[in-house]
Amino acid sequence: MDRADQSTSPHTTAYNGARRVLTGNWVGASTVPSRSLYPHQWSWDSAFVAIGLRHLWPLRAQRELETLLAAQWDDGRVPHIVFNPSVPLAAYFPSPDFWRSSSAGAACGAPRGTETSGLVQPPVHALAAWLVHRADPASSRQRGFLRRVYPRLVAWQRYLTGARDLGGHGLASIVHPWESGMDNSPCWDPPLSRIEPVGSDTFHRADLDHSRADDRPTDLDYGRYVRLAENYRDHGYRDHDCGHPFAVEDPGVNALLVLSEYALAEIAGALGRDPADHLVRVEELTNALVKRLWDEESGLFLPFDVIAGETVREHSAAGLIPLVLPGLPERTARALVRTARGPRFGLGDTTRMVPSYDLTGHAHDPSRYWRGPAWFNVNWLVERGLRRQGELSLANGLRAELIHLAARSHYAEYVDPVSGEARGTRDFSWTAAVTIDLLTGGPSAAALPAEGRRIAVAVD
């Protein structure tokens, strides 16, 4: 055991433990979220992992993103899973033989030599690429990192703002709950109620081989997830004529879409290109986000069900993620902070971390996947947002809890937001990654793009 391991400093212990997790989950060209439960590469997981890896091994962080983007489809989508062919099919469901990406997705340009899913996840990748570049600009420039990833990141953004603008109001829609990253949120219950589930006897849930059933989605939920994925696959993963039975504009996804345009503006500038197009899109997207998804009564951004043509009146942590945007109207930002502190999320009062779903909500469950537990990546975004909005005391308190609970929970996938009890799997990669990020640079670590820059947002 080395001297660092013998240190009694809680921060040293947290740092060493997080480094151990990221070392153990590295598989040669990318990082798995978990060796047991998630044995492949996941899209937004890898973005958060790269943000942490940049402090330890900048070249590995670059490779993490390059490996993911190498599996990008010709239509611009970045798939939410890139499958490792050496992992047995039974280790994870839905497996590559369910998605059939190279055949079913051929018309959309799925890669021929790599099997992926056909869905996507929130666009954190441009932000990750910019932060990774800033960690070691010399090696990034030498390897041409930004030059190579920039066109792929632009194509990814344009897929979301083009093919996925299913509501016609300038925002991206998710077509499956898994695409939100917050898979089992009660926000999806109303639109999912229209979906006829497949029978639970038609598939085997590998997740229950590694996790407690009361931590995970129900069989009914899974039956609906499978039905939606089958429908999309059987329509060749095409968006223009799929007749999506599920299409929702999610505030978290769209806030990260805006933040990614800020990051792309920074990347364009670093490459000697004009960032104006990205900044125009920032303004357009921010306006659409505020006009379409802001709910004054709730003091929160709420999802919009495109199929039903109505707001989903469920309150999740996704509605707080727009705090990271510098262009929010001041009144909106202040209301979001009050909501974070208030009875729905209890930050700084009843909760140690922001719960994934409303503490007062009818479906709140502090144990079950995305229906109440607190997640470290979401809270990293909220911490960044609070700091951006000048709420330094609240941000510092949340930062301290993130670091403490990550180490205490053995880098759990998620925790009870009140007690901090570990839930889900342990040694989870993005929990370790955000811990490293928060520890390595202090409160100013992971400065977001466009620091200090604000844009004019039209508010009716």
N, C-alpha and C positions, 0 to 999 in steps of 0.2 A: 504494500500500500504506500503511495507516495505522500509527501507532506500535505499536498492540497486536500487529499482525502481525509487526513487527520484533523484538518482545521475545524474549529467549532463555529466558524462564521456561517450563519444561515444562508447568506448569499453565495458563499463558496460552495456549500453543500448543494444548493439549488443548481448552480452553474455546472458543477461536476456531474450531477445526475442527469441534467439535460443533455450535456455533451455525450454522456454514455448512451442515452437513448438514440440520439441522432447517429452515432457511430454504429450502434447495433442494428439500426433499421436501414442502413445504406446497403444496397444490393449490387453495386458496381457501376451503375449509370444513373440511378435514381434512388429515391427513398420510399419505402412502403410506409403507410400510416401505422400499421401494426403487423408484426410478423404472423400473428394467428388469424385475427378477424378480417384484416384487409391486406392480402398478400400481393397486391398489384400496385400500379402507380395511379394515384387519383389526382385530378386536375387542380382543384383549388388547394388541396393539401400540399401539393408540390410548390405552389406559389408561396404559401406561408413557410414551408420548410426552407425554401431558398432565402427568404428574408432572415431566418435564423442562421442558416449555414454561412451566409456572407461574412459573419463575424469570426467564424472558425476557419473555413476553407473557401475563400472566394471562388476559386476555380471549380470546386465541386458545386457551389451554388449556381454558377453559370451552366454547368453541365446538367444539373437538375432541370432547368427550364428548357435547355436545348433538347434534351431527351423527350420531354413532353411535347414540345412543338414539332418534333420530327414526325409525330403521329397525327398532325393536323390534316383535316380533309381538304380537298381542293375547293370546296365551297366556303372555307374559312373557319368552320367550326373546330374547336379544340375539344376532343371527346373527354367525357368525365372519367373514363377508365382506360388505361393502356395496359393490356394484359401481358403478363410474363408467360411465355410459352412453356417454361420449365415447371410451372405450378400446375398440379393436377386439376382437372376440370371440377372435381367434387369439392375443392377447397373453398370455392366461392360461388354463390348464386346471386344474380344470373351470370353464367359463365360465357366464354366466347362462343360456344355452340348455340347459345340462345340468341345472342346479338347478331351473329353472322355478318359482321360489318363488311368484310371484304367482298361478299357477294350481294347482300341486301342493300348495302350502301354504295355500290359501284357507281350508280348514276350521279351520286353527289360527290364522288371523288374520294371515297374512303381509301386509305392506303392498302395496297395489295399484300404487302409483306408483313404487316402488323395488324393484329386483331385488337379492336377497341369496342367500346360501347358506341351507341349512336346519339346519346344525350350529351348535354354540356353541364357546366357548373359555373358559379359566379366568376366574373372576369377580374381576377386580382393580378393577372400575369404581367401587365404593363407596369403596374406599381412595383411588383417584385423585380422585374428586369431593371428598372431605373435605380432602385435601392441597391441591387447587386452591383451594378456598374459603379455607383458612388463608393462602394466599399473598397474597390481596387481599380481605379480608373486606368492605371497603366496596363495591367494585364488584360482588362476589358478591351482597351484600344488595340493592344498588340494582337489579340485573338480575333478582332473584328466582331466582338460579341453583339454590340448594339446594332451594327450595320446588318448583321445576319438575322437578328430576331425582329427588328423593327417592321419589315414588310409582313411578317407572319402575324405580329400583334395587330397591325392595322387591318389585315384581312379578317382577323378574329373579331375585332370591333365592328367592322362593316357587316359581317354576317349577322351579328346581334341587332344592329340598328336597321338592317335591311330585311333579310328573310324573316326575322323574328319580330318585326313590328306588326304583329297580328291585329292590334287594336287600331292601327292607323293614326296614332297620336304621338308618334316619335319615341315611344318606349319599347323596350324589348319584353317579350312574353316568354315565360317558361311553359313548356308543354308537358311537363311531368314534375311531380313534387321533388324528385331527386335533383332536378336542375337548380333548385333554390339553394342547395347545400343544407337546408334545414328540413330534411326529408319528411319528417313525421309531424310537422307543426300543425296545430289545430286550425291554422289559417287555410289548410287545404281540405278540411272536412266538408265544407259546403260544396265546392266544385267536385270533389271526389264522390259525393253522394249520388251523382248522376251516373257513375261508372259501375257497370255490372262486373263483379269480381270473377276471376277464374276460381275453380275449386282448389282448396288447399291441398288436395290429394294429387294435384297435377305438378307439383314442384317440391323440392326439398330445400329447406332454409338452412344453409350452412352456418348462418350467423348464430343460430341457437345452439350449435355445437360448441361455441366459445363464449356465449354470454347468457345471462339470466333472462328468461322470457319476459319478466316484468320490467326489464330495462329496454326492451326492443319493441318495434311496431307489432301490432296484432296480425294474426293470419288474414283477417278481413282486409286490413290495410294492404298487406302484401298482395293479396289477390287482385286488388284494384291497381296496384303498381304494375303488376305483371300484365294485366289486361292493356293498360296504356302503352307499355313498352312494346308489346306484341303488335298493337295497332300501328304504331309508328314504324316499326320494323317492316311490317307487311305492306306498308305504303312506301317502302324504299327510303325511309328517313327524309322524305321530301316535305318541305314546309308549305309550298304553294298550293298543293292539291291534296293534302292529307285529310282535311276535314277534322282538324284536331278537336277531340271531345273535351280537352282540358287546355285552357290557355289563360294564364294569369300574369298580370304585370306586378312584379314583386318589388317593393321599395329597396330592399337590400341589394338585389341584383342590379337595379338601375342606378343606385347611388354609386356602386362600384364601377359601373359603366362610365359614369361621369368622372370619377377619380382616375380611371384609366386614360381618359382623354387628356386630363391634366398631365399624367405621366408621359403620354405620347408626345405632348407638346414639349416637355423637357427633353425627351430623347431626340426629337427632331432638331431641336436647337443644338444639342451636343453633336449631332451629325452634320451641322451646318445647313440644315433645311429650314424652310419657313414653317413655324408652328401655327400660323394663322388658322388653317383649316381645323385643327384640333381645338383651338380656343373658341371658334365659332360653334363647333359641336358641343363644347362645354356649356355655352350659354343656352343653346337650343334644348339640350337634354335637361339642364337644371330647371329651365322654365317648364318643360313638360312634366318633370317629376313633381314640382310644387303644385302646378295647376291640376294635375290628374290624381295624385296620390295623397296630398296633404289633407288631413282631416282636422279642422280647427276645433271641433268639439272634443275630440279625443286628445288633442295635442300630440299627434303621432301620425306618421305616414302609414297608410293602410293599403293592402293589396287590392287590385281591381280585377274582378272576374270578367274577362273579355267575352266569354260565351254567354253568360247571364246578363251582361251589361250592367253590373252593379258592384259597389264596393263590398269587400269582405270585411265585416265588422268584427274581426278578431285582432287581438293586440299582441304582436310578437316583437322580439328584439330586433328583427329586421327593420322595423320602423324607426329605430334609433340610429341606424348606420349612417343616414345622411348627415349626422353631426360631423363627419370627417370632411365635408365639402366646405371650401372657403366662400362659395358663392351663395350660401343660404341667406334668405332675408333675416335680418336681425331678430325680428319678432318670432319667426319660426324657430330659429336656433334656441332662443330663450324658452320657448314653450317646450321644446324637446328636452331641455335640461330639467325643467320642472317635472315633466313626465318621468324621466329617469329616476328622479328623487321621490316621486309620488308613490301611492299605494300599489300601482300596477307593477313596478319594478323594484321599488324599495331601496335604491342604491344609496349607501351612506347611512341607512337607517336599519331596515330589517334584513337586508341581504348583503352578502359579502362580495358577490359578483352579480351582474345583471342576469336574471333568468331568461331563458329562451322564449318564455311565454308568460303572459299576464298572471301575476300571483292571485288576482281576484277573479280570474276567468273560470268559466264553468268546466273547462277541460284541463285545468292545471294539474300536473302530476310531476312532482320534483324528481322522480326516478326514471320516467319513461322518455326515451329518445326524442329530443326536441320539443317535448310537451311541458317543459318546466325546468329541467336542469340547466346549469350554466356551462357555457362552452368557452374555452380559452381564446380561440381565434376571434370569436364575436366580441368578447370583452376587450381584446387587444384593439379592435377597431373602435369600440366605444371609448376606451381610454384615450386613443389618438384624437377622437372627435371632441371629447371634453377638453383636452389640452388645447386643441385648435380654437375652441370657443372661449378660451380664457378661464375655464373652470379648473384651475390648477390644484386646489386643495382636494376636490373630488377625484380628479385624475390621479393624484399622488396616492390617495387612499386605495383606489382600485388597483393601481400598479402594485402596491405592496401586497394586497390580497392575492393577486394573480401569481406573484412569485412564491409566496408562502404556500398557497394551496396546491400549486403545481408540484412542489417538492413533497409536501405532506401526503398528497394523494398518489405518489409514485407516478406522476405525469399521466393522470387519468384522462380518458377520453372526454369526460364531463363530470360535474360534481353537483351535489345538492346546493342550490344557491344560498340557503340559509345556514346550514350546518357545515358545508364544505365537504361532506362525505363523498368519497370517490364512487363513481358509477361508470358503467361501461368497461372497456378494456383498459389496461395499464400500459405504460411505456409508449404513449401515443406521440407520434412525431410532431404534429403541429403544437401540441402543448409544450413539448421541449423546445421547439423552435422559437415560439414567442417569449418563452422564459429567457432564453439566451439573448434575444433582441432587447428585452426590457432591462436585463442586467448589464449588458455590455456597454451601452452608451448612456445609461442614466435616463432621466426624464426627457431629455431631448433626443433620445435615440429614435431611429426610424422616422426622421422628419419627412412629412409627406410632400408630394409635389405642390408647386405653386404656393409655397409658404408665404403668407401675407398678401397674396393676390386675391382680389375680390372682383366679381363681375356684376354687371347690372342685371337683376332678375325682375322681370315684369310680374307683378302680383295684382290680380284683379281685385 
